[in-house]
Amino acid sequence: MANIVQMVAFRRKRVIRLFERSKAFSADSARTLEELGIYYPDAAFELLYDNVISATGDGKYFLNRG
């Protein structure tokens, strides 16, 4: 069970790093998951559910700061 938790935490951190590297911090700088290099979006959708990232109306996402 601990390995699964560690894997999920690693994936979440990796996705957050991708947002930070692309400077996707607002709706104006939002990117699609493909632009970010995220091809297995489960971790991104978990972050969306947890309000760590937000979605725009055109299928792009950005990291909530604050």
N, C-alpha and C positions, 0 to 999 in steps of 0.2 A: 504494500500500500504506500509506503514512504517513497518508493521509486516513482510511482504515478504522480504523487504530489510534487516531487522534484521536477519531473518532466513538464508538468503543467506550468509550474513557476518559471522554468527555463524558457518555455515557448512564449509566455506572456512578456518576459523581459526582452526577448529577442524582437518581438513585434513592437514594443515600446521604443527600442533602439532604432528600428527602421523609421518610425515616425519622427524621432528626434533628428536623425541624420538627414532626412528630407525636409526638415523644418516645417512640417505640416502641423501648425499650431492654431490655425483658424480656418474658417470657411473659405477665405480667400486663398489660402495656401494648401487646402485639402488635396489629397491624392486618392486615386483608386487603389484598391488592394493590389492590383497587378502592377501599377506604377511603383508601389512600395516593394514589390518582389514577394508578396504574400500569396501563395498559391493554395495553401491549406488554411482556410479562413477561420477554423474553429476558435483559435486563440483570440483572433480579432473580434469575433462575435461575443466571446466571453467578456472582453474589455469593453465592448459597446454596452452590453447588459449591465456591467458594473460602473458605467458612466466614466470610464477612464478615457475613452475616445467618443467622439460624436460623429454623426453622419449628416451629410448635406442631402438636399433633395435630388441631386444628380448622380448619386452613387459613389460619392467621394467621402473620405473620412479624415478626421484630424484629431490630434492629441489634445485633451483638455489639460490646461496648465492651471495650477493653483490649488 
